[in-house]
Amino acid sequence: MDQIEQGENRLYIAGDGKDLAEITYRLEEATGNWIVDHTFVSEDLRGQGTGEKLVRAVVDKAREAGVKIIPECPYAAKQFQRHKEYADVLSGDGSSS
């Protein structure tokens, strides 16, 4: 598995000079929460658990930073439903506003 890299408001996996997978988030100014708004996995990496690994990486990063996550991206929201161990970083009911 390729290494997950840190970018500005995103975690990603790159190879052959292009992004192969990424998860992006933005800061919700009013609360300090991170809104996870996009997950992408290229055809090259699909079916290998890459998206799940990216969600886990952003959850770990949020824990380190002491922030909560609002999973706006449908894929991330589904991962939060499947992995109850992420509840400690889930903001309220998981919705913004």
BELJOWO-V557204 format. One record per pair of residues at least 12 apart in sequence whose C-alpha atoms are under 6 Angstrom apart, sorted by the first residue. I is the first residue (numbers start at 0). J is the second residue. Records with the same first field share a line. If there is no record, write none. Layout:
I->J ; J
This chain:
8->23 ; 24
9->22 ; 23
10->22
19->41
20->39 ; 40 ; 41
21->38 ; 39
22->37 ; 38
23->35 ; 36 ; 37
24->36
32->66 ; 67 ; 68
33->68
34->68 ; 69 ; 70
35->70 ; 71
36->71 ; 72
37->72
67->88 ; 89 ; 90
68->88 ; 89 ; 90
69->90 ; 93 ; 94
